[in-house]
Amino acid sequence: MKNFHILSLLTAAGLLASCDQQSAPAPEEGGEAGSGAPAAAEEMTVLYDGSSLDAFVMDTEGGWKIDEEGLLTPAVEKSKYIWTAEEYGDFVLELEFKMSENCNSGVFFRTDPANPVQGGFEIQVFDSHAKEVLDKHDCGALYDAKEPAVNAAKAPGEWNQLKLTVQGPKVVVVLNGQTTLDVSLDDWDTAGMNPDGTKNKFTTALKDLPRTGKIGLQEHGHPVWYRNIKIKAL
């Protein structure tokens, strides 16, 4: 009888251990056991917060600067571009920009800095506030390829919030909470031609341009300011 009680206790203990093992959640793939950490971090990487230009390289040495308010702005005329040191393919980019009157600038992506005019893409930054009829060169456009769906640009001197999501052929631009662009680059299958039949500047069909490259900001002869630049790779 004594041996029977010992055997019963051992059997019960084994059953309890088995239940505990079955109920314990398995660690997520890519995370540490028991941490609950996802495989990819959800936080965005800060590219510019007003403290450093370490994440960037410039076409013109000293061409861009951090001003007294901590804003990223061209330091001299004809300073051209400032580029990320890293290349990006699929990503979410968020930033804020402020335009001067008649401002003309741009946010470039998947671009070859040696040939920004033909070797990549540009989201237009342009003083088109209150303009009624929009074209492919207005604020929030895919430059020379697709006009913005809505005029979301704020007046010169006011801050604009831009969110650019690029994944595969998909390009989505949200400007000040409004979607100005939602397109597939695969629809641009002919060099020099847009899907709507209008001509563009590109000697290569957009669908055939590289899917990775630098992100850049453009100086085009007008004061412009950027801040709070951050990115998340997809």
N, C-alpha and C positions, 0 to 999 in steps of 0.2 A: 504493500500500500504506500509506503514511504517513497519507493521508487516511482510509483505512478504519479504522485503529487509533484515530484521534481520534474518529471517529463512534461506534465501539463504546464508548469510554469515556464519551462524552456520554450515550449511550443507557442505559448501566448506572447512571449517576448519577441520571438521571431516574426509573428504576425504583425505586431506593432511596428517593428523596424521596417517591414515591407511596406506597410501603409504610409509611413513617414516618407520613404523613398519615392513612392508613387505620387504623393501630394506635393512634394517639393518642386517648384517651378524650375524648368531647365534654363540655364543662362542663354540670353539672346546671342545669336551668331555675331562674332566680332567683339563681344563685350566680355568682361571678366565675370567669372562665376559669382552669382549672388549680387552683382552690381546693378543689374537692370539697365546697363548702359547700352544704347543703340549702337549699331555697327558704324554709323557715320554721325559725327557731331552735328547738331542742328544749328549751333551758333554760327554767325557770320564772322568772317575774318576782316578785321579793320585794315583798310589800305591807307586811309588818311583821317586823322582826328585832330589835326592842327598842330601836332607836336613834331612831326618828322616827315621827310620825303624819302625815307629809306626804301619804300616799296616801288619807287619810280626811277626812271631814267629819262633824260631830256634830249631832244634833238639839238638844242642850243644850250651850252653850259651856262647856268645862271639865268636861263630864259624864263623860268617859273620860280615863284617865291611864296613863302608864308608871310602874309602881311601882319600888321600890328593887331589885327582882330583874329588872327589864327586861320585866315582863309587862304585857300590855294588860288593863285591868280598869276597871270603873265607878268613878268618883271620888266620886260622890254617889248617894243614892237618887233614883229617878225620873229618871235620866239618859237613859232611853229607848235610842235606837239610835246606833250609829256606822256610817257608810256609806262605801263606796269612793267616791272622787271620780269615777272612771270608771264607765261602764256596760259590762256584759258580757252576751253572748248565749250562745254555746257555749264551754265552758271546762272545765278541770280545776282544782279548788281543793283545796289541802292546808293543813291547820292542826292545831294541838294545842290542847286545852282541858282545864281542870281545874275540877271542880265543887265547890261547898260542899254540905253536907247539905241535902236538900230543894231543891236548885238547880232553877231554871226559867229557861232562856235559849233562844237559837236562832240558827241561821245562816240568814239570808234571802238569796234570790237572785232575779234577774229581777224586782226589786221597785221600785215607785214609793214613795219615802220619804214622799210626802205622804199615802199611804194604804196602809201596810204590812199592815193586817189583811185587806184585800180586793184589794190591788194587787200581789200577788206570792206567793212560795212560802217555806216555812220548813222546814228540817230541825231537828227538835227536839233541844235539849240539855237533858236532864232527869235528875235523880237517880233512875233506875229500876234501879240495880244490884241484881242477885239477884232481881228481880221475875219471877215465873213466868208469869203471864198478861199479855201485852202488848197495849196498845191504841194508838190513833192519836195519842196524846199522849206516848208514851214515847221514850226516847233513840234517835235514828236513824230516827224516823218522818218521813214527809212529813206535816206537822202537819194533823190533822183529816181526812186523806185516805187514808193507808195506814199501817198499823202496821208496825213493823220485823219482819223475818223471824226474827230471832234477837236475844236480849238480849246485846249486846256491850259494854255500858257498864261501866266500871270504878267502883270505890268512890270516894266523895268524897275529895278530896285526892290522887288518882292522875291521871296524865296520860293523856288519850285522844287517839288519832290519827284524824283524819277526812279522808277523800278523797271529794270530791263531783265527779262527772263529769256534765255537762249538755250534751247535743248534740241539737238539734232537740227532739222530744218526749221523748227518752230521759233518764231521771234514775237514776243509780246512786250509791249511798252505800256506802262501805266504812268500817266503824268498827272500829278495832283489828284489822284484818286479816280481818274477817268482813263479808260483804255483808248489809246490813240492808234494802236497798231496791234494786229493779231494776224500774222501771215505765216505761210510756209515758203521758205526759200526755194523749195522744189518746184514751185509754180513759175519761177523765172528760168525757163529752160532754153532761152535763145539769147545769145550775146547781143547787147545793144537794144534790147526790146523788153518792155514790161508786159505782163499778162493782159493789160487793158489795151494793148496795141500802140501805146506811146513809146517813144525812144528814150533810152537812158545812156549814160556815159560809159557803161561797163563793156569792155572788150571781151570779157568772159561771162558766160551765163552765171547768174548768182548761185544757182544750184551746184555749179562746178568749182566755186571758190573754196579755199580751205575751211575746214570746220574747227580749226584752232588758230590762235594768234594772240597778239597783244591787245590790251584795252588802253585807249588813249583819249586825251582831252586836247582840243584844238584851240590855238590862238589864231584868229583870223582878222586882226586889225581892230578889234573892239574889246573894251574891258569886259571881263567875265570873272565870276568868282564861284568856287566849288568848296563844299565842306561835307563832312560826315560820309565819306566814301567807304563802303564795305561790300564784301562779296562772299558768296557761298558756292563752291563747286558742286555740280550735280552729277 
